[in-house]
Amino acid sequence: MKYFFSFSIIIVVFSIITLLYSEAHTKERVLSFISLGIGLLVLIVSSIIMYRRKHVQ
């Protein structure tokens, strides 16, 4: 699960960098918005699962 968590952090950071350096209204920008959304979703879900596992045990 930790690998999943760090992988999603990398996706989020990469998509933010892509957003900053891509031109406005390009396909790159749309794709990086989508990947940012997916990355944040995975980050939230994995952090909730990790949090629950710590408090269940």
WOHU-V384302 format. One line per field, one symbol per residue. phi: phi as a letter, one per 30 degrees, with the letter a starting at -180 (. if undefined). psi: psi as a letter, one per 20 degrees, with the letter a starting at -180 (. if undefined). burial: 1 if it has 24 or more other ideal C-beta (glycine too) atoms within 12 Angstrom, else 0. A space follows every 10 residues. Layout:
phi = ???
psi = ???
burial = ???
//
This chain:
phi = .ddddddddd eddddddddd cdddicdedd dddddddddd dddddddddd ddddddd
psi = hhggghghgg gggghggggh iqqqlrhggg ghgghggggh ggggghhggg gghhig.
burial = 0000000100 1100100110 0000000000 0100110010 0110010000 0000000
//
